[in-house]
Amino acid sequence: MSVAETETPLLPIHIVPDPVLRKVARAVTPADMEEVRGLIPAMFATMYAAPGIGLAAPQVGRLLRLVVIDLAPEKVLEPIVLINPEIIAASDETASREEGCLSLPEQYAEVTRPARVAVRYLDETGVKKEIEGEGLMAACLQHEIDHLNGVLFVDYLSALKRNMLLRKLAKEQKDKAARK
Ligand code: ZN
């Protein structure tokens, strides 16, 4: 059974300026694992439905250090669960790419980050693992881990660009609410 086929109710995605997105999430402990195992399929279902390629627990209002990612290369699902992820190495070389975020719907901007990172984490069974990413995976890993620290991709933009984007988002969300 693939995670995409489970009939899991979708979780509401918190949108900027929801303050939960600016809080630091706490580490997952063994006592949290039961909740985390329930949260994982719900987070994947929510991410696939959005659609998105990464989702961090604070985006669904849970302040736990938990991230799900699936870049779905060639449309084949490759779900990755990262519990308590930590960037243990980052390249000096940087790369720029356009990023978006399910918590800032329809907003995109070029973000510059280290081109390659290595991340240590626990998988959903609690086994310690490491992943190395470059390209889209490197950006996605950094973007999602940022969420656990209350950091959003707009924080990397100039104040001028950030404010333009946030004003555009606020206006679009207001228009959307008015249409409901
Ligand atoms: Zn995001």
Boltz pocket constraint, residues with backbone or C-beta under 6 A from the ligand:
constraints:
  - pocket:
      binder: B
      contacts: [[A, 54], [A, 100], [A, 101], [A, 102], [A, 103], [A, 143], [A, 144], [A, 147]]
      max_distance: 6.0
